[in-house]
Amino acid sequence: MNRKEFLLARKTVDVSVGESVRIIRELQELSQNGLSELTGIPQSTISAIENDRVNLGVERAKTIARALRCHPAVLVFPGWDIESVSAA
């Protein structure tokens, strides 16, 4: 692979994984109980994720992302932006 084919990523906002879950859930006007019903994940676990007491994990990220209609990377890598690499 050519180095010019890659994109640089930079962090633009300091948001935790748990905060990203909460923000996206609230933007969709879902309660923790509502997200729990959509995902089958207990409300107490969703609360723990949002408060960064429990790791989100890959499978839960996929499940929650489906319920929130977003890509799992939005939850797992909050605040990251991709910037094109200039041809040098």
matplotlib code that plots the C-alpha trace (Angstrom):
import matplotlib.pyplot as plt

x = [0.0, 1.1, 1.3, -0.7, -3.7, -4.1, -6.1, -4.9, -7.2, -7.2, -9.2, -11.4, -13.5, -12.7, -15.7, -15.6, -17.2, -20.0, -20.7, -21.0, -23.6, -25.5, -25.4, -26.6, -29.3, -30.6, -30.5, -32.8, -35.0, -34.6, -34.5, -32.1, -35.1, -36.1, -32.6, -32.7, -35.9, -34.5, -31.2, -32.0, -29.1, -30.2, -30.8, -28.3, -25.6, -26.5, -26.1, -22.8, -21.6, -22.7, -20.9, -17.7, -17.9, -18.3, -16.5, -18.7, -17.1, -17.4, -20.6, -22.5, -21.2, -22.7, -26.0, -26.4, -25.3, -28.0, -30.6, -29.3, -29.0, -25.4, -22.1, -20.4, -17.2, -19.3, -19.6, -16.2, -14.1, -16.0, -14.6, -12.3, -12.2, -10.6, -8.5, -7.1, -3.4, -2.0, 0.0, 3.6]
y = [0.0, 3.5, 5.9, 8.5, 6.2, 6.6, 9.3, 11.0, 11.0, 13.6, 14.0, 17.1, 16.8, 15.2, 12.9, 9.6, 6.5, 6.6, 10.2, 9.5, 6.8, 9.2, 12.1, 10.0, 8.3, 11.7, 13.2, 10.4, 11.2, 7.8, 7.0, 4.5, 2.2, 2.7, 1.8, -1.2, -2.4, -1.9, -3.7, -6.3, -4.8, -4.1, -0.4, -0.7, -1.8, 1.1, 3.5, 2.0, 2.3, 5.9, 6.7, 4.9, 2.3, -0.6, -1.0, -0.8, -3.7, -4.7, -6.7, -4.2, -1.3, -3.1, -3.8, -0.2, 1.2, -0.7, 0.6, 4.2, 3.9, 4.9, 3.3, 1.5, 3.7, 6.7, 5.2, 3.6, 6.5, 9.6, 13.0, 11.7, 13.4, 12.2, 14.6, 13.9, 13.6, 16.0, 14.5, 15.2]
z = [0.0, -0.8, 2.2, 0.2, 0.4, 4.1, 5.9, 9.1, 12.1, 14.8, 17.9, 17.8, 20.9, 24.3, 24.8, 26.6, 25.1, 27.7, 27.0, 23.3, 24.0, 26.3, 23.8, 20.9, 23.0, 24.2, 20.7, 19.7, 22.7, 24.2, 27.9, 29.3, 29.7, 26.1, 24.9, 27.2, 25.6, 22.1, 22.8, 25.5, 27.6, 31.2, 32.0, 34.9, 32.4, 30.1, 33.0, 33.9, 30.3, 30.1, 33.4, 32.2, 34.9, 32.4, 29.1, 26.1, 24.3, 20.6, 20.8, 22.9, 20.7, 17.7, 19.5, 20.8, 17.4, 15.6, 18.1, 17.8, 14.0, 13.9, 13.0, 16.0, 15.4, 16.4, 19.8, 20.2, 18.8, 19.8, 18.8, 16.0, 12.7, 9.5, 7.4, 4.0, 3.5, 1.0, -1.9, -1.0]

ax = plt.figure().add_subplot(projection="3d")
ax.plot(x, y, z, "-o")
ax.set_aspect("equal")
plt.show()
